[in-house]
Amino acid sequence: MSALDPTPAEHEHSAAVDQAAAWLRSLRDYEKPQPIVPALRDRFGLSPVEACQAIAEARR
């Protein structure tokens, strides 16, 4: 990755991923929408990979 490359490193993610993870942690299991990935994409504007990152982060 060069200094001019605007893409974040793989270990970095957006504030939206953090917000989505925090939102997931705030919900009880029965409150979580199903299927979860499309719901996170719609609610937070995440890519499929970012939605999966948010899910993983929420589980930590």
MDTraj code that builds the backbone (N, CA, C; nanometers):
import mdtraj as md
import numpy as np

residues = "MET SER ALA LEU ASP PRO THR PRO ALA GLU HIS GLU HIS SER ALA ALA VAL ASP GLN ALA ALA ALA TRP LEU ARG SER LEU ARG ASP TYR GLU LYS PRO GLN PRO ILE VAL PRO ALA LEU ARG ASP ARG PHE GLY LEU SER PRO VAL GLU ALA CYS GLN ALA ILE ALA GLU ALA ARG ARG".split()
xyz = np.array([
    [0.0852, -0.1169, 0.0000],
    [0.0000, 0.0000, 0.0000],
    [0.0897, 0.1232, 0.0000],
    [0.0659, 0.2116, -0.0954],
    [0.1461, 0.3334, -0.1033],
    [0.0801, 0.4451, -0.0237],
    [0.1526, 0.5538, -0.0076],
    [0.0999, 0.6683, 0.0672],
    [-0.0191, 0.7305, -0.0044],
    [-0.0293, 0.7088, -0.1352],
    [-0.1391, 0.7666, -0.2123],
    [-0.2594, 0.6734, -0.2231],
    [-0.2460, 0.5528, -0.1740],
    [-0.3547, 0.4553, -0.1801],
    [-0.4586, 0.4878, -0.0733],
    [-0.5817, 0.5253, -0.1130],
    [-0.6834, 0.5653, -0.0148],
    [-0.7526, 0.4487, 0.0553],
    [-0.7267, 0.3262, 0.0126],
    [-0.7943, 0.2126, 0.0749],
    [-0.7303, 0.1805, 0.2087],
    [-0.8113, 0.1500, 0.3107],
    [-0.7552, 0.1195, 0.4423],
    [-0.6885, -0.0172, 0.4425],
    [-0.5987, -0.0374, 0.5349],
    [-0.5382, -0.1689, 0.5529],
    [-0.6466, -0.2671, 0.5944],
    [-0.6235, -0.3948, 0.5726],
    [-0.7254, -0.4952, 0.6025],
    [-0.7647, -0.4975, 0.7499],
    [-0.6747, -0.4616, 0.8392],
    [-0.7063, -0.4665, 0.9822],
    [-0.7831, -0.3427, 1.0278],
    [-0.7945, -0.2436, 0.9416],
    [-0.8691, -0.1234, 0.9758],
    [-1.0112, -0.1355, 0.9220],
    [-1.1023, -0.0633, 0.9806],
    [-1.2371, -0.0594, 0.9283],
    [-1.3002, 0.0750, 0.9604],
    [-1.4161, 0.0943, 0.9055],
    [-1.4811, 0.2240, 0.9164],
    [-1.5541, 0.2424, 1.0486],
    [-1.5894, 0.3663, 1.0739],
    [-1.6696, 0.3974, 1.1923],
    [-1.8050, 0.3278, 1.1838],
    [-1.8551, 0.3082, 1.0626],
    [-1.9834, 0.2403, 1.0456],
    [-1.9763, 0.0965, 1.0959],
    [-1.8627, 0.0315, 1.0786],
    [-1.8453, -0.1049, 1.1300],
    [-1.8512, -0.1023, 1.2826],
    [-1.7839, -0.0044, 1.3433],
    [-1.7880, 0.0095, 1.4894],
    [-1.9298, 0.0357, 1.5384],
    [-2.0017, 0.1217, 1.4679],
    [-2.1402, 0.1536, 1.5058],
    [-2.2291, 0.0306, 1.4932],
    [-2.2114, -0.0436, 1.3856],
    [-2.2924, -0.1639, 1.3651],
    [-2.2631, -0.2674, 1.4734],
    [-2.1363, -0.2837, 1.5088],
    [-2.0994, -0.3793, 1.6140],
    [-2.1599, -0.3373, 1.7478],
    [-2.1531, -0.2090, 1.7776],
    [-2.2100, -0.1595, 1.9037],
    [-2.3607, -0.1814, 1.9052],
    [-2.4255, -0.1573, 1.7931],
    [-2.5701, -0.1778, 1.7834],
    [-2.6040, -0.3254, 1.8053],
    [-2.5280, -0.4143, 1.7423],
    [-2.5535, -0.5575, 1.7611],
    [-2.5360, -0.5993, 1.9065],
    [-2.4315, -0.5463, 1.9725],
    [-2.4091, -0.5806, 2.1136],
    [-2.5230, -0.5318, 2.2020],
    [-2.5905, -0.4244, 2.1598],
    [-2.6980, -0.3681, 2.2426],
    [-2.8284, -0.4466, 2.2330],
    [-2.8372, -0.5354, 2.1352],
    [-2.9609, -0.6107, 2.1131],
    [-2.9565, -0.7463, 2.1807],
    [-3.0709, -0.7901, 2.2272],
    [-3.0835, -0.9276, 2.2755],
    [-3.0926, -1.0172, 2.1522],
    [-3.0611, -1.1439, 2.1686],
    [-3.0600, -1.2351, 2.0536],
    [-3.1913, -1.2326, 1.9761],
    [-3.3028, -1.2305, 2.0459],
    [-3.4324, -1.2343, 1.9779],
    [-3.4652, -1.1031, 1.9070],
    [-3.3918, -0.9969, 1.9376],
    [-3.4148, -0.8672, 1.8732],
    [-3.3331, -0.8494, 1.7454],
    [-3.2333, -0.9328, 1.7260],
    [-3.1454, -0.9191, 1.6100],
    [-3.2197, -0.9593, 1.4834],
    [-3.2105, -0.8736, 1.3808],
    [-3.2812, -0.9041, 1.2555],
    [-3.2183, -1.0241, 1.1854],
    [-3.2999, -1.0959, 1.1139],
    [-3.2545, -1.2101, 1.0360],
    [-3.3063, -1.1949, 0.8946],
    [-3.2242, -1.2153, 0.7953],
    [-3.0812, -1.2402, 0.7992],
    [-3.0039, -1.1135, 0.8371],
    [-2.8987, -1.1313, 0.9107],
    [-2.8276, -1.0196, 0.9718],
    [-2.7434, -0.9389, 0.8734],
    [-2.6758, -1.0051, 0.7795],
    [-2.5871, -0.9315, 0.6878],
    [-2.6656, -0.8308, 0.6032],
    [-2.7752, -0.8702, 0.5385],
    [-2.8508, -0.7697, 0.4633],
    [-2.9056, -0.6574, 0.5524],
    [-2.9424, -0.6908, 0.6742],
    [-2.9938, -0.5885, 0.7656],
    [-2.8852, -0.4869, 0.7998],
    [-2.7646, -0.5339, 0.8253],
    [-2.6533, -0.4422, 0.8547],
    [-2.6174, -0.3593, 0.7322],
    [-2.6230, -0.4198, 0.6166],
    [-2.5926, -0.3462, 0.4931],
    [-2.6932, -0.2338, 0.4717],
    [-2.8199, -0.2630, 0.4922],
    [-2.9244, -0.1615, 0.4749],
    [-2.9167, -0.0529, 0.5814],
    [-2.9005, -0.0920, 0.7048],
    [-2.9048, 0.0039, 0.8163],
    [-2.7807, 0.0921, 0.8243],
    [-2.6617, 0.0349, 0.7948],
    [-2.5367, 0.1080, 0.8135],
    [-2.4599, 0.1336, 0.6839],
    [-2.5124, 0.0879, 0.5707],
    [-2.4452, 0.1100, 0.4428],
    [-2.3134, 0.0349, 0.4301],
    [-2.3068, -0.0845, 0.4878],
    [-2.1844, -0.1631, 0.4872],
    [-2.1761, -0.2531, 0.3647],
    [-2.0539, -0.2889, 0.3290],
    [-2.0324, -0.3923, 0.2283],
    [-2.0543, -0.5273, 0.2973],
    [-2.0651, -0.6353, 0.2208],
    [-2.0789, -0.7663, 0.2849],
    [-1.9622, -0.7985, 0.3783],
    [-1.8414, -0.7643, 0.3384],
    [-1.7238, -0.7902, 0.4224],
    [-1.7302, -0.7074, 0.5502],
    [-1.7679, -0.5811, 0.5384],
    [-1.7792, -0.4956, 0.6569],
    [-1.8872, -0.5464, 0.7514],
    [-1.9987, -0.5945, 0.6960],
    [-2.1048, -0.6496, 0.7805],
    [-2.0523, -0.7692, 0.8598],
    [-1.9744, -0.8543, 0.7949],
    [-1.9156, -0.9690, 0.8640],
    [-1.8155, -0.9240, 0.9695],
    [-1.7404, -0.8181, 0.9412],
    [-1.6471, -0.7634, 1.0402],
    [-1.7235, -0.7130, 1.1626],
    [-1.8357, -0.6464, 1.1385],
    [-1.9167, -0.5949, 1.2493],
    [-1.9703, -0.7090, 1.3348],
    [-2.0137, -0.8154, 1.2714],
    [-2.0639, -0.9315, 1.3453],
    [-1.9529, -0.9913, 1.4307],
    [-1.8351, -1.0071, 1.3711],
    [-1.7217, -1.0632, 1.4453],
    [-1.6818, -0.9736, 1.5607],
    [-1.6801, -0.8437, 1.5369],
    [-1.6435, -0.7484, 1.6428],
    [-1.7462, -0.7504, 1.7561],
    [-1.8731, -0.7640, 1.7216],
    [-1.9793, -0.7669, 1.8232],
    [-1.9672, -0.8892, 1.9127],
    [-1.9111, -0.9958, 1.8613],
    [-1.8978, -1.1206, 1.9377],
    [-1.7788, -1.1201, 2.0323],
    [-1.6879, -1.0247, 2.0151],
    [-1.5675, -1.0197, 2.1007],
    [-1.5987, -0.9667, 2.2366],
])
top = md.Topology()
chain = top.add_chain()
for i, resn in enumerate(residues, 1):
    res = top.add_residue(resn, chain, resSeq=i)
    for name in ("N", "CA", "C"):
        top.add_atom(name, md.element.get_by_symbol(name[0]), res)
traj = md.Trajectory(xyz[None], top)
